[in-house]
Amino acid sequence: MDETAVTGAASRRAITKDRIVRAAAELLAEGGREAVSTRSVAAAAGVQAPTIYRLFGDMRGLLDEAAAFGFSEYLRSKVAREVVEDPVEDLRRGWDLHVGFGLDNPGLYRLMYAGHGPEPAAAREGAEMLRGLVRSIAEAGRLRVGVEHAAGMIHAAAMGVVLSLIAAEPGDRDPTLSEATREAVLAAVTTDGPGDETTEGNGRDRAAHRAVALKAVLPGAEAGLTPGERTLLSEWLDRIADPAS
């Protein structure tokens, strides 16, 4: 088989695979996991059932691909949104987008966050975007705890809110749950502004906030430090930020 034929076959395979993934994602969005079967996906994508097994191995493989597609669509909507100057407000809007996506796509959301397959690459990218938002807050001197700890809290709380809401009947959902949880988490991990005595509390709190901010900007100011010095400084900042750690 010549190179042109090989390239053409690979292209057709990719197109077919994409069509099947999109069909599975649409079925998930419309009817949840129960709506996705080999027969339903094959019919929606216009292929024979054996094609699915040949391209994905089994339904688990297809569902993982559909989850990756769902994350990609979600990330596309996040990237397209306007970034605001206030990093805390930017994170607040990111939370609302996350919750809105989950409520609009409950079947896909459950698959993405409650699945048992390997984490999609797009999920890792989404987590890094969240860390980037939190890191911006730290760089502004407005983060009370470390970046990873804050990102973990925010992710867990947002995911819990969405899963709780989609588990309830639409008429029984608490319309205040998302906003109340969001503001409680933000109050726990952020301050109103750097150097604000009323929000930063005692001297230990102020030192902790500044340690978090310094660690966030450290990667851009390490040129004069040896690897050992960078490691030691990072450890010291962690200890100042969280003396109990």
N, C-alpha and C positions, 0 to 999 in steps of 0.2 A: 504494500500500500504506500503510495507516494505521500510526500509531506502535505500537499494540498488536501488530499483526502482525509488524512489524519486530523488536520486542523478543522476541516468541515465537520467531521464526526464529533470532535470535542465541542465545537460551537453548538451543534444541535443538541448534544447531551446537556450542556449548560442551560440552554433555552428551555428544554423540557423540565429540567430540575427546578428552575426558577418558577415555571408555571405551576408545578405541583406544590411547591412551598407556598406560593401565593394563594392557591386554592385552599390548602390546609389552614392557612392563617385566616382566610375569609370565613371558612366554616367554623373555626374556633370563635371568631368574633360574633357570628350570628347565633350559634347554638351551643357553645362551650365544648368541653372535651368529648361529651357524649355524641356530638354531631360529627366527629372525625373518625371515620373508619376507612379501611382500604377501599371499599366499594364507593363510598361517597366522595373521597378525594379523587379516585380514578375517574369517576363520572364528571366531576367538576373541572378536572384538568384536561379531560379528553384523552386519557391514556388507558392502557390495559393495566390491571392490578400487578402483574409481574414486573412492570416497569418501576413501580414504587420500591419493590424489594431489591431490584437490581441497582437502583440509584442510592437507596438509603439503608439497605440491609434489613430493616424492620420498621415498625411504626414508631418505636422509640427514637430511632434515628431521624425519622421525618418530623416528629414532634419537636425534637431538639433544634432542627433547622427552622421550624416555624417559630420557635421561641427566639432564635437569633434574628429572624426577619422582624418579629414584633419589636425587639429591642432597637433594631436599626431604624425602624419607622419612628419610634419614640425619640431616639437621639436626633433624628433629622428635625423633628418638631422643636427640640430643645435648642439646637444650634441656630434655628431660624428665628428664635425669639430675640427681641431687643434687649441688650444688656443695659442695666441701669447703673448709675454711679455709685449708689449705696450698696455695698456688698451684702449686707444683711437683707435688704429689700430684694436683691437679686436672688438670694437663697429662698426667700419667702415665695417669690413667684415660681421658682423651680419646684418647690413643694406643691403648690397649687396645680402646676402642670402635671406632676407625677400622679397626684390623686385623681385629677380629671381623666388622665389616660386610663388609669385602672378602672374607674367607673364606666368609662365608655367602652372598654375592652375587657370585661371580667374574665371570659374564658382564656384569653391570651395572657392576661395578667397572672392568673392562677398557674398557668403552665410555666411562665417565666420565673415566678417567685416561689412556687411550691412544687416544681418539678424535681425529678430525682436523677436526671442525666447530668452530664458535665456542664459547667457554667459556660454559657455562650460567650464568645469573645466580645460581643456587643455589650453584654452585662458588665464585663470587666471595664470596658470603656466608659459605661455609664457611671460606675463606681468611681472611676478616676475623675470624671467631670464633677461629681459631688465633692470629692476631695479638693478639686481646684476651687470650687466656690467657697468651701470652708477655709482653704488656705488664704484666699483673698481677705476673708474676715480677720484671720490671724495677722496678716501683714498690715492691716489697718489698726492693729492693737485692740481689737474688740472681741477676742476669743478668750473665754475663761479657762478652757481645758485644751489639751493637745488636739491637733488636727485629726488624727486617726480616731481618737476617742469621740470627738464631736461628730465626725462623719458617721461612725458606727451608731451613735445614738439617734441621729437624724434619720438614717436609713431604716433602722429597726422601727422607729416610731411611725414613719410614713407608711412603711409596708404593713404594719399592724393596723393602721387606720383604714387603709384600702381593703385589706382582707376582711376586716370587721364589717365594713359598709357593704361590700358585695355579698357577704354571707347573709345579710338581712334583706327582707323584702323592701322594695323601694319606698313603700309608704311608711315603713317602720324605721327608716334610717334617721339618725340624729343629725340634723343639718348643721349643728354647731360643733360636731366632734372634730372635724379636720382642723378648723381654725383654732379651736381651744387647745388641741394637742400641739399644733404647730407653734403657737405662741408660748406654751409651757416649755417646750423643748428649746426654743430660741432664748427664752429667759434664762434657762439653765446653762446654756453654753456661750452666750454672747453678753456684751455690755452695751450701754447706750452710746459710748464713745470713748476714745483713748484719753487717759488723764482725767477722767471725770471722777472726782472724789466721792460723789454721791452714789455712783454705780460700782466703783471698784472696791469699796469696803476698806479693810485695814491694810497696813503696809505689806503683809504677807500676800494678800490678794493682788495688790498692785504689782508686786514682784513676779507673781505667777503669771499675770497677764502679759507682762513685758517679756518674760522668758518664752512664752508661747509665740509672741510676735517675732522675737529674735530668731527662734528656731525656724520659723516659716521663711524668713528672708536669708537664712544662713547659706543656702546653696549658691546664692549670688555674691557672697562675700567671703569665700573660703580660699581665695588665691594665695594668701600668705601663710596658710596653715598646712601642716603636715597631715597625712591621713590619721595618724594617731591623735594629733591635737583636735582634729575635727570630731573624731569619735568621742574623745573626752569631753569636749565642749558640749556636744549633743547630749551626752549623759548628764552633765551638770544641769543643763537647761531643763531636761526632763524631770530631774529631782526638784528643781526650784518650782516648776509648773505644778508638780504633784508630789509633795513631800511624802505622801503615804505609799507611793509606788516603790 
